[in-house]
Amino acid sequence: MEEKIKKAAERIKKSRKLVAFTGAGISVASGIPPFRGPDGLWSKYDPSCFDIDYFMAHPKESWRLIKEIFYGFLQNVEPNPAHYALARLGCPVITQNIDNLHQRAGSREVVEYHGTAETLVCMSCGKKFRRDEVDFSSEIPSCKYCGGVLKPDFVFFRESIPKEAFDRSVELAKECDTMLVVGTTGEIMPASRIPYIAKMAGAYIIEVNIKPSNFTYEITDIFLQGKAEEVLPKLVDEVFHA
C-alpha cells in the first residue's frame, strides 16, 4: 500500500491538471451515512418521498423526512480529515454530495453535481434562500415573497442535473490529466460517467475506496483501498513531503 501511495503521489506532483471526483464515502467519517447499502439512508427511509412528482403532490409528507434527515441530524456535521486533505491539494472538486463540507474544509472550486442542502428554492417564483433564512418550524417551509412551497436546492429523483454543474463537470473531466476518484461506487447515473469522460480524454485515474467500485477494474490506474479519511491524508502528505 505504501508503494502505491508513493506512486500516486508522484503522479499527482507531475500532473498538469488534477481534478477530484467525490461521493458519499468521503463524508461517512463526518457522521453522514451513505444512501445505499445495509447501513444506508434508503434502508431506513422510503426513497420515493424524494421523487419530484411525489414531492409536488405530497409536500407535507416529503418535508417531514427532509427536515428529519437533511435539516435535523445532518446539520451539525463537520469536515473530516479527507475533506481537509483534498483542500490542501487545491484542485477543483466535482462532488455528488450536498453537504457543503468541501467548501467548509477550504476547497475553492466545488462543482455540486447534485445541488446543495445549503439553499432552498421556491417552486412558484424561483427565488432562492439560504438555509439560515428559512423557517423550518412550519410543516411546509414557504417563500416569504409569494407563499410558494420551498424545495431543497438538491436534485430529487427524476429531476435533471443543473446545467451549469453538468457542463462544468464535463469540462473539467475533459481538461484534467489526472482524476482522483474518492468514495463513490460508480452506480449513480449520470454522475458515474464523469470519470469515464476523463479516462477517454486521456486522464490517469487514482481511486480511493474502501472496496472495489464499478471503476476499479475498468478505468482505475491505481487503486488505494481504505477509508478516505485515512488514505487521503497519507497521500497528500506524500505529495508535499516526498
VEXRO-249729 format. One record per residue: x, y, z of N, C-alpha, C in turn; residue in one letter. Coordinates in steps of 0.2 Angstrom, whole numbers, plus 2048, in hexadecimal, padded with zeros to 3 digits. Each point is the difference from the previous one (the first is absolute). Example, Ala and Ser with C-alpha at 12.3 -4.5 7.8 and 13.67 -1.06 7.14 Angstrom:
# VEXRO-249729
   nX   nY   nZ  caX  caY  caZ   cX   cY   cZ  res
  842  7E4  827  7FC  806  800  804  806  800    A
  7FE  805  7FC  804  806  801  7FC  805  803    S
END
This chain:
# VEXRO-249729
   nX   nY   nZ  caX  caY  caZ   cX   cY   cZ  res
  804  7FA  800  7FC  806  800  804  806  800    M
  806  800  804  804  806  800  803  802  7F9    E
  802  7FB  7FD  803  801  7F9  7FB  803  7FB    E
  7F9  7FD  801  7FB  803  7FC  7FF  807  801    K
  800  802  807  7FF  807  802  806  804  7FD    I
  806  7FE  800  805  804  7FD  800  801  7F9    K
  7FE  7FA  7FD  7FF  801  7F8  7FA  805  7FF    K
  7FB  7FF  803  7FA  805  7FF  802  807  802    A
  804  801  805  803  807  802  804  803  7FA    A
  804  7FB  7FD  805  803  7FB  7FC  802  7FA    E
  7FB  7FC  7FE  7FB  802  7FB  7FD  806  801    R
  7FD  802  806  7FD  806  802  805  806  7FF    I
  806  7FF  802  805  805  800  802  802  7F9    K
  800  7FB  7FB  801  801  7FA  7FA  803  7FB    K
  7FA  7FF  803  7FA  802  7FD  800  807  7FE    S
  7FE  801  7FA  7FE  807  7FD  7FA  803  803    R
  7FB  7FB  800  7F9  802  802  7FD  7FB  804    K
  800  800  807  7FD  7FB  804  7F8  802  802    L
  7FC  7FC  7FF  7F9  801  802  7FE  7FA  805    V
  7FC  802  805  7FD  7FA  804  7F9  7FF  7FF    A
  7FE  7FA  801  7F9  7FE  7FF  7FE  7FC  806    F
  7FB  803  804  7FF  7FD  806  7F8  7FE  801    T
  7FF  7FA  804  7FA  7FE  802  7FF  7FF  807    G
  7FA  7FD  802  7FE  7FF  807  806  7FE  805    A
  804  7FC  7FD  805  7FD  804  805  804  804    G
  801  806  7FD  804  805  803  7FD  803  806    I
  7FA  800  801  7FC  804  805  7FE  7FB  806    S
  801  7F9  7FF  7FE  7FC  805  803  801  807    V
  807  802  800  803  801  806  7FE  806  803    A
  7FC  805  7FD  7FD  805  803  7F9  7FF  803    S
  7FE  7FA  800  7FA  7FD  803  7FA  800  7FB    G
  801  801  7F9  7FB  800  7FB  800  7F9  7FD    I
  7FB  7FC  801  7FF  7F9  7FD  7FF  801  7F9    P
  803  7FB  7FC  7FE  800  7F9  7F9  7FE  7FE    P
  7FE  801  7FA  7F9  7FF  7FF  7FE  7F9  7FF    F
  805  7FC  7FD  7FF  7F9  7FE  804  7FC  805    R
  7FE  7F9  800  804  7FB  804  7FC  7FF  806    G
  802  7FB  804  7FC  7FD  806  800  806  805    P
  804  805  801  800  805  805  7FE  807  7FC    D
  7FE  7FF  7FA  7FE  806  7FC  7F9  803  802    G
  7FF  807  7FE  7FA  803  802  7FA  7FD  7FD    L
  801  7FD  7FA  7FA  7FD  7FD  7FE  7F9  803    W
  804  7FE  805  7FE  7FA  803  7FC  802  806    S
  7FF  806  802  7FC  803  805  7FB  804  7FE    K
  800  803  7FA  7FB  805  7FE  7FE  7FE  7F9    Y
  7FA  802  7FE  7FD  7FE  7F9  803  805  7FB    D
  804  7FE  7FB  803  805  7FC  7FA  803  7FB    P
  7FA  7FD  800  7FB  803  7FB  7FE  807  803    S
  801  801  806  7FE  807  803  805  805  7FD    C
  805  7FE  7FD  805  805  7FC  7FF  800  7F9    F
  7FB  7FD  7FD  7FE  801  7F9  7FD  806  7FF    D
  801  804  7FB  7FE  807  7FF  7F8  800  7FF    I
  7FE  7FB  7FD  7F8  800  7FF  7FD  7FF  807    D
  803  7FB  804  7FD  7FF  807  800  806  804    Y
  806  804  800  801  806  803  7FB  805  7FF    F
  7FE  801  7F9  7FB  805  7FE  7F9  7FE  802    M
  7FF  7FA  800  7F9  7FD  802  7FF  800  808    A
  806  7FE  803  7FF  7FF  807  806  804  804    H
  800  806  800  805  804  803  801  7FF  807    P
  7FA  7FF  804  801  800  807  803  7F9  802    K
  7FF  7FB  7FD  803  7F9  801  807  800  7FE    E
  802  803  7FB  807  801  7FE  804  804  804    S
  7FD  806  802  803  804  805  802  7FE  807    W
  7FB  7FB  802  801  7FD  806  807  7FC  800    R
  801  7FC  7FB  807  7FD  800  805  804  7FE    L
  7FF  805  7FC  806  805  7FE  802  803  806    I
  7FC  803  804  802  803  806  804  7FB  805    K
  7FD  7FA  801  803  7FB  804  807  7FF  7FE    E
  801  7FE  7F9  807  7FE  7FE  804  806  7FE    I
  7FE  805  7FC  805  805  7FE  801  806  804    F
  7FA  802  804  801  806  804  7FF  7FE  808    Y
  801  7F9  801  800  7FE  807  807  7FD  802    G
  801  7FA  7FF  806  7FD  803  806  801  7FB    F
  7FF  803  7FA  806  801  7FC  802  807  800    L
  7FD  804  804  801  808  800  806  801  804    Q
  802  7FC  804  806  802  805  806  7FC  7FE    N
  801  7FD  7FA  806  7FC  7FE  805  805  7FE    V
  807  7FD  801  805  804  7FF  805  7FD  7FB    E
  804  803  7FC  805  7FD  7FB  804  7FB  804    P
  802  7FB  7FD  805  7FB  803  807  801  7FC    N
  805  7FC  803  806  800  7FD  801  800  7F8    P
  7FB  7FC  7FD  800  7FF  7F9  7FF  806  7FC    A
  7FB  804  803  7FE  806  7FD  806  805  800    H
  803  801  806  805  804  801  806  7FE  7FC    Y
  802  7FA  7FF  805  7FE  7FC  7FF  802  7F9    A
  7FA  7FF  7FD  7FE  801  7F9  801  808  7FF    L
  7FE  804  805  801  807  800  807  802  7FF    A
  804  7FD  803  807  801  800  803  800  7F9    R
  7FD  7FB  7FC  803  7FF  7F9  7FE  806  7FC    L
  7FB  804  802  7FE  806  7FC  7FD  7FF  7F9    G
  7FD  7FA  7FF  7FE  7FE  7F9  7F8  801  800    C
  7FD  801  7FA  7F9  800  800  7FD  7F9  802    P
  7FA  801  803  7FD  7FA  803  7F9  7FF  7FD    V
  7FE  7FB  7FD  7FA  7FE  7FD  7FD  7FB  805    I
  7FA  802  804  7FE  7FC  805  7F8  7FE  7FF    T
  7FF  7FA  801  7F9  7FE  800  7FC  802  807    Q
  804  802  805  7FD  801  806  7FD  807  801    N
  7FB  801  804  7FC  806  801  802  803  807    I
  805  7FE  803  801  802  807  805  806  801    D
  802  803  7FB  804  806  801  807  7FF  804    N
  802  7FA  801  806  7FF  804  806  802  7FC    L
  801  7FF  7FA  806  802  7FC  801  807  801    H
  7FB  804  7FF  801  807  800  802  802  807    Q
  7FD  7FD  805  802  802  807  807  7FE  802    R
  802  7FB  7FD  807  7FD  801  805  805  7FC    A
  7FE  804  7FB  804  804  7FD  801  7FF  7F9    G
  7FD  7FC  7FD  801  7FF  7F8  7FC  806  7FD    S
  804  802  7FB  7FE  807  7FD  7FB  7FF  7FA    R
  801  7FB  7FC  7FB  7FF  7FB  7FD  7F9  801    E
  7F9  800  802  7FC  7FA  801  7FA  800  7FB    V
  800  7FB  7FC  7FA  800  7FB  7FC  7FB  804    V
  7FA  802  802  7FB  7FC  803  7FB  7FD  7FB    E
  802  7FA  7FE  7FD  7FD  7FA  7F8  7FE  802    Y
  7FF  7FF  806  7F9  7FE  802  7FD  806  804    H
  803  806  800  7FD  806  804  802  800  807    G
  7FD  804  804  802  801  807  7FA  800  805    T
  801  7FE  806  7FB  801  805  800  807  803    A
  806  804  7FE  801  806  803  7FB  806  7FE    E
  7FD  7FF  7FA  7FB  805  7FE  7F9  7FC  7FE    T
  7FB  804  800  7F9  7FD  7FE  7FE  805  7FB    L
  7FB  7FD  7FC  7FD  804  7FA  7F9  7FF  800    V
  7FC  806  7FF  7F9  800  800  7FE  7FD  7F9    C
  7FB  7FB  801  7FD  7FD  7FA  7FC  804  7FC    M
  7FE  806  803  7FB  804  7FC  804  806  7FD    S
  804  804  804  803  806  7FD  807  7FF  7FE    C
  803  7FA  802  807  7FF  7FF  805  803  804    G
  7FE  804  805  805  804  804  804  7FB  805    K
  806  801  801  804  7FC  804  801  803  807    K
  801  7FB  805  801  802  807  806  7FC  803    F
  804  803  804  805  7FD  804  7FC  7FC  805    R
  803  7FB  802  7FD  7FB  806  7FF  805  806    R
  804  804  802  7FF  804  806  7FA  805  7FF    D
  7FE  801  7FA  7FA  805  7FF  7F9  7FD  800    E
  800  7F9  801  7FA  7FC  7FF  7FD  7FE  807    V
  7FA  801  801  7FC  7FE  806  7FE  7F8  7FF    D
  804  7FC  804  7FF  7F9  7FF  7FA  7FD  805    F
  7FE  805  804  7FB  7FE  805  7F9  7FE  7FD    S
  7FE  803  7FA  7FA  7FE  7FD  800  7F9  7FD    S
  7FB  7FD  7FF  800  7FA  7FC  803  800  7F9    E
  7FE  805  7FD  802  801  7F9  804  807  800    I
  806  801  800  804  806  7FF  7FD  804  7FA    P
  7FF  806  801  7FD  804  7FA  804  806  7FE    S
  7FF  803  7FA  804  806  7FE  7FD  806  803    C
  804  804  803  7FE  806  803  7FD  805  7FB    K
  801  7FF  7FA  7FE  805  7FB  7F9  7FE  7FD    Y
  800  7FA  7FE  7F9  7FE  7FD  7FC  7FB  803    C
  803  7FD  805  7FD  7FB  804  800  7F9  7FD    G
  804  7FF  7FB  801  7FA  7FC  804  7FB  805    G
  7FF  7F9  7FE  804  7FB  803  807  800  7FF    V
  804  800  805  808  800  7FF  802  7F8  7FF    L
  805  800  7FC  803  7F9  7FF  808  801  801    K
  803  7FB  803  807  800  801  803  800  7F9    P
  806  804  7FF  803  801  7FA  804  7FA  7FE    D
  7FE  7FA  801  804  7FA  7FE  7FB  7FC  7FB    F
  803  7FC  7FC  7FD  7FC  7FB  7FC  7FB  803    V
  7F9  800  7FF  7FC  7FA  802  800  7FB  7FA    F
  7FD  7FA  802  800  7FB  7FB  7FB  803  7FA    F
  802  7FE  7FA  7FD  802  7FA  800  808  7FE    R
  805  803  804  802  807  7FE  806  800  7FC    E
  801  805  7FC  806  801  7FC  806  803  804    S
  806  7FE  7FE  806  803  803  800  807  7FE    I
  802  804  805  800  808  7FE  805  800  7FA    P
  7FE  804  7FB  804  801  7FA  807  802  801    K
  801  805  804  806  803  802  805  7FB  803    E
  7FD  7FC  805  804  7FB  803  802  7FB  7FB    A
  7FB  7FE  7FC  802  7FB  7FB  805  802  7FB    F
  7FF  806  7FD  805  802  7FB  807  801  803    D
  801  803  806  806  801  803  803  7F9  802    R
  7FD  7FB  802  802  7FA  802  803  7FD  7F9    S
  7FD  800  7FB  802  7FD  7FA  807  804  7FD    V
  7FF  806  801  806  804  7FE  806  7FE  804    E
  800  800  807  805  7FE  804  803  7F9  7FE    L
  7FB  7FC  7FF  802  7F9  7FF  804  7FF  7F9    A
  7FE  804  7FB  804  800  7FA  807  804  801    K
  800  805  804  806  803  801  806  7FD  804    E
  7FE  7FC  805  804  7FD  805  805  7FB  7FD    C
  806  7FF  802  804  7FB  7FE  801  7FA  806    D
  7FD  802  806  800  7FC  805  7F9  801  804    T
  7FC  7FA  801  7FA  801  804  801  7FC  806    M
  7FF  803  806  800  7FC  807  7F8  7FF  801    L
  7FE  7F9  800  7FA  7FE  801  7FF  7FE  808    V
  7FC  802  804  800  7FF  807  7F9  7FE  802    V
  7FF  7FA  803  7FA  7FF  804  7F9  7FF  7FC    G
  801  7FE  7FA  7FA  7FF  7FC  800  7F9  7FD    T
  7FA  7FD  7FF  7FF  7F9  7FD  800  800  7F9    T
  7FE  806  7FD  7FF  800  7F9  7FA  7FE  7FD    G
  7FB  7FF  805  7F9  7FD  7FE  7FB  806  7FE    E
  801  806  801  7FB  805  7FF  801  804  7FA    I
  7FB  7FF  7FB  801  803  7FA  7FC  807  800    M
  802  805  7FD  806  800  7FB  806  802  803    P
  801  801  807  806  802  803  805  7FB  7FF    A
  7FF  7FA  800  805  7FB  7FF  804  800  7F9    S
  7FD  804  7FB  803  801  7FA  806  804  800    R
  801  805  805  805  805  801  807  7FD  7FF    I
  801  7FB  805  807  7FD  7FF  801  7FC  7F9    P
  7FB  7FE  7FD  801  7FD  7FA  802  805  7FA    Y
  7FD  806  801  801  805  7FB  808  802  801    I
  802  801  807  807  801  801  804  7FB  7FD    A
  7FF  7FA  801  804  7FA  7FD  800  801  7F9    K
  7FB  801  7FC  800  800  7F9  804  806  7FD    M
  800  805  805  804  806  7FE  808  7FF  801    A
  801  7FA  803  807  7FF  801  803  801  807    G
  7FB  801  805  802  801  807  802  7F9  803    A
  804  801  805  803  7FB  805  7FB  7FF  806    Y
  7FD  7FB  802  7FB  7FF  805  803  7FD  806    I
  800  804  806  802  7FE  806  7FA  7FF  804    I
  7FF  7FA  803  7F9  7FF  804  802  7FE  807    E
  7FC  803  804  800  7FF  807  7F9  7FD  803    V
  800  7FA  802  7F9  7FD  802  801  7FB  805    N
  7FB  7FE  804  801  7FB  805  7FF  7F9  7FC    I
  7FD  800  7FB  800  7FA  7FC  7FF  801  7F8    K
  802  7FB  7FC  7FF  802  7F9  7FA  802  7FE    P
  800  805  7FB  7FA  803  7FD  7FF  7FE  7F9    S
  7FB  803  7FD  7FF  7FF  7F9  806  802  7FB    N
  804  805  803  806  803  7FD  806  7FB  800    F
  801  7FD  806  806  7FD  802  803  7FC  7FA    T
  7FC  7FB  7FD  803  7FB  7FC  7FF  803  7F8    Y
  7FD  806  7FF  7FF  802  7FA  805  806  7FE    E
  800  805  804  804  806  7FE  805  802  805    I
  800  7FD  806  805  802  806  807  7FE  7FE    T
  805  805  801  807  7FE  7FF  803  7FE  806    D
  7FE  804  806  803  7FE  806  7FA  800  805    I
  7FF  7FA  804  7FB  7FF  804  803  800  807    F
  7FE  805  804  802  801  807  7FA  7FE  805    L
  800  7FA  802  7FB  7FD  804  800  802  807    Q
  7FB  803  803  800  802  807  7FB  806  801    G
  7FF  802  806  7FB  805  801  803  807  7FE    K
  7FC  804  7FD  803  807  7FD  803  804  806    A
  7FD  800  806  803  804  805  807  7FE  802    E
  802  7FA  7FF  806  7FD  801  805  800  7FA    E
  7FE  7FE  7FB  804  800  7FA  802  807  7FD    V
  7FB  804  7FF  801  807  7FD  805  804  804    L
  800  801  807  805  803  803  807  7FE  7FF    P
  801  7F9  800  807  7FD  7FE  802  802  7F9    K
  7FB  7FF  7FB  802  802  7F9  802  807  800    L
  7FC  805  803  802  807  7FF  806  801  804    V
  802  7FD  805  806  801  804  806  7FE  7FB    D
  7FF  7FB  7FD  805  7FD  7FB  801  805  7FB    E
  7FB  803  7FD  800  805  7FB  805  806  802    V
  7FF  802  806  803  806  802  807  7FF  803    F
  801  7FA  803  806  7FF  804  805  7FB  7FD    H
  7FE  7FC  7FA  804  7FB  7FD  806  804  7FD    A
END
